[in-house]
Amino acid sequence: MPESVRQDLPATEQIAFRISADQFLVIRKAAELVGWTVDDFVLSTVLDRAERDLYEHAAAQQTPAAPADPDPSGPFVALLTALT
């Protein structure tokens, strides 16, 4: 599982939702392709999407009227700030 979000933290929360048998089959087959459990695959996929959306939102919040920031880490720093 990618280390984009700290995996050494204890799991204290749970998410549950219902899906169809066909949806589960697709997810299970994709997880098997990369050698992961369904839980690891779903968690990784959701975290990847959440991080991307947070990054894009942080980047969009930068004022467009300001001159371009020569430091490309600006949106990344904003993302880290949003996660803390």
Backbone bond lengths (Angstrom), bond angles and torsions (degrees), N, CA, C in turn:
res aa  C-N    CA-C-N  psi(-1)  N-CA   C-N-CA  omega(-1)  CA-C   N-CA-C  phi
1 M - - - 1.443 - - 1.524 109.15 -
2 P 1.323 119.22 134.06 1.454 121.24 -179.07 1.524 111.46 -59.50
3 E 1.325 116.48 150.99 1.452 121.90 -177.33 1.529 111.79 -95.58
4 S 1.331 118.82 29.23 1.451 120.24 -177.02 1.522 111.78 -64.88
5 V 1.317 117.29 -32.76 1.461 122.32 174.90 1.517 105.92 -120.84
6 R 1.305 117.11 136.74 1.467 120.70 -174.15 1.524 111.52 -52.84
7 Q 1.321 115.06 119.85 1.459 121.10 -179.14 1.518 112.15 -90.86
8 D 1.333 117.97 -7.80 1.456 120.17 -177.90 1.523 112.70 -85.12
9 L 1.321 117.14 -2.68 1.454 120.32 177.57 1.526 109.53 -79.09
10 P 1.333 117.45 141.89 1.464 118.91 -179.54 1.533 111.04 -68.86
11 A 1.306 115.88 141.98 1.458 121.03 177.85 1.520 108.52 -77.29
12 T 1.324 116.58 121.28 1.459 120.69 -179.16 1.523 112.44 -120.81
13 E 1.304 116.65 -11.18 1.461 120.74 -177.68 1.521 109.63 -117.29
14 Q 1.327 115.69 159.96 1.458 120.52 179.68 1.519 108.82 -137.26
15 I 1.329 115.90 141.40 1.456 122.75 175.06 1.519 106.88 -120.25
16 A 1.313 116.15 132.08 1.464 120.34 178.31 1.526 108.44 -131.34
17 F 1.328 116.00 137.89 1.450 120.62 175.54 1.520 108.80 -153.62
18 R 1.295 116.17 158.20 1.454 121.37 -178.70 1.528 109.83 -96.96
19 I 1.328 115.30 141.52 1.458 121.17 175.49 1.518 108.10 -136.55
20 S 1.324 115.77 162.04 1.462 120.32 179.27 1.526 110.08 -77.03
21 A 1.314 115.85 164.55 1.463 120.77 177.63 1.532 110.42 -61.10
22 D 1.326 116.89 -38.48 1.471 120.23 178.97 1.530 111.33 -65.50
23 Q 1.337 117.23 -41.40 1.457 120.29 178.69 1.530 110.58 -64.33
24 F 1.335 116.71 -41.97 1.462 120.16 178.98 1.525 111.03 -63.46
25 L 1.339 116.65 -39.67 1.458 120.53 179.70 1.529 110.85 -61.22
26 V 1.308 116.96 -43.48 1.465 121.26 179.48 1.533 110.08 -62.70
27 I 1.319 116.22 -45.80 1.468 120.10 -179.45 1.527 110.17 -64.98
28 R 1.326 117.33 -44.13 1.465 121.05 -178.91 1.517 111.05 -61.81
29 K 1.341 116.97 -44.14 1.470 120.19 -179.91 1.535 110.65 -63.96
30 A 1.325 117.67 -40.57 1.468 120.67 178.51 1.527 110.31 -64.86
31 A 1.316 117.00 -41.21 1.469 120.74 178.46 1.526 110.52 -63.00
32 E 1.325 116.60 -42.15 1.466 120.54 179.05 1.522 111.66 -62.83
33 L 1.330 116.82 -35.77 1.468 120.73 -179.65 1.523 112.03 -59.94
34 V 1.323 116.40 -35.14 1.460 119.58 -178.56 1.530 112.01 -100.52
35 G 1.319 116.69 1.93 1.457 120.72 176.29 1.517 114.95 77.64
36 W 1.318 117.24 27.32 1.453 122.10 -179.28 1.515 110.49 -110.76
37 T 1.339 115.16 163.25 1.463 119.61 170.02 1.528 107.56 -76.17
38 V 1.314 115.70 162.94 1.465 119.47 177.02 1.526 109.63 -60.64
39 D 1.331 117.93 -43.11 1.463 120.95 179.63 1.529 111.32 -59.12
40 D 1.340 117.13 -47.16 1.461 120.14 179.55 1.522 111.44 -63.53
41 F 1.315 116.66 -40.03 1.464 120.76 -179.52 1.530 110.84 -64.26
42 V 1.326 116.37 -47.48 1.467 120.30 -178.97 1.519 110.02 -64.25
43 L 1.336 117.49 -45.90 1.461 120.33 -179.90 1.524 111.45 -60.80
44 S 1.320 116.98 -46.22 1.454 120.38 -179.94 1.526 111.65 -62.05
45 T 1.312 116.05 -43.61 1.464 120.68 -178.83 1.522 111.37 -64.42
46 V 1.318 116.58 -44.16 1.462 120.42 179.97 1.524 110.57 -66.30
47 L 1.332 117.16 -42.30 1.466 119.60 178.39 1.525 111.75 -64.61
48 D 1.326 117.55 -40.87 1.469 120.52 177.01 1.522 110.19 -58.41
49 R 1.333 116.68 -46.24 1.462 121.11 -179.03 1.526 110.99 -66.02
50 A 1.335 116.79 -42.66 1.462 120.42 -179.64 1.530 110.98 -63.28
51 E 1.332 116.43 -43.85 1.465 119.88 179.10 1.527 110.99 -63.35
52 R 1.335 117.04 -40.98 1.463 120.35 179.02 1.525 110.35 -63.18
53 D 1.349 116.38 -46.09 1.460 119.37 -179.11 1.530 111.40 -64.16
54 L 1.337 117.20 -40.81 1.464 120.43 177.60 1.530 110.92 -63.90
55 Y 1.325 116.77 -42.03 1.465 121.28 178.83 1.529 109.99 -62.11
56 E 1.332 116.90 -47.05 1.468 120.27 -179.24 1.522 110.97 -63.92
57 H 1.335 116.72 -39.25 1.468 119.90 178.72 1.528 110.11 -64.99
58 A 1.338 116.53 -44.49 1.461 120.20 179.18 1.525 110.68 -62.03
59 A 1.316 116.91 -40.14 1.470 120.48 179.31 1.523 110.71 -65.96
60 A 1.324 116.86 -37.24 1.462 120.90 -179.24 1.528 111.66 -70.91
61 Q 1.319 117.39 -23.74 1.462 121.12 -178.98 1.519 112.83 -76.60
62 Q 1.327 116.98 -13.87 1.458 118.77 176.65 1.518 108.24 -67.50
63 T 1.327 116.55 136.02 1.453 120.09 -176.12 1.524 110.79 -67.09
64 P 1.341 117.72 124.17 1.468 120.10 -178.99 1.520 112.99 -69.73
65 A 1.345 118.83 -20.86 1.461 120.34 -178.51 1.529 111.47 -75.58
66 A 1.312 117.17 -21.69 1.458 119.97 -179.76 1.523 109.96 -72.65
67 P 1.314 117.09 150.81 1.465 118.53 177.22 1.528 110.59 -61.53
68 A 1.309 115.50 151.69 1.462 120.90 -178.05 1.523 109.99 -57.58
69 D 1.326 115.06 132.83 1.466 120.79 179.66 1.524 108.30 -75.85
70 P 1.336 118.15 120.94 1.463 119.36 -179.92 1.529 112.07 -68.61
71 D 1.349 116.74 -14.95 1.468 120.87 179.88 1.529 108.53 -93.45
72 P 1.344 118.53 107.78 1.461 120.68 -176.43 1.526 113.18 -71.47
73 S 1.333 118.10 -3.38 1.462 119.93 -179.56 1.521 112.16 -81.38
74 G 1.305 118.80 -3.58 1.466 122.01 -177.44 1.521 113.92 -52.12
75 P 1.336 119.40 -55.65 1.461 119.59 178.84 1.525 112.61 -62.27
76 F 1.326 117.54 -34.80 1.456 120.45 179.89 1.519 110.58 -66.06
77 V 1.323 116.56 -41.65 1.465 120.82 177.48 1.520 109.28 -63.91
78 A 1.324 117.95 -40.27 1.455 121.12 177.58 1.520 111.55 -62.52
79 L 1.333 117.07 -38.27 1.447 121.41 177.38 1.524 110.69 -63.94
80 L 1.318 116.64 -46.52 1.465 119.97 179.28 1.522 111.14 -62.12
81 T 1.319 116.33 -37.49 1.460 120.78 177.87 1.522 110.35 -65.06
82 A 1.332 117.32 -40.39 1.458 121.47 178.96 1.520 112.13 -66.53
83 L 1.316 117.31 -29.44 1.462 121.14 -178.53 1.520 112.66 -81.55
84 T 1.331 117.29 -14.97 1.471 118.80 -177.90 1.499 111.65 -97.04
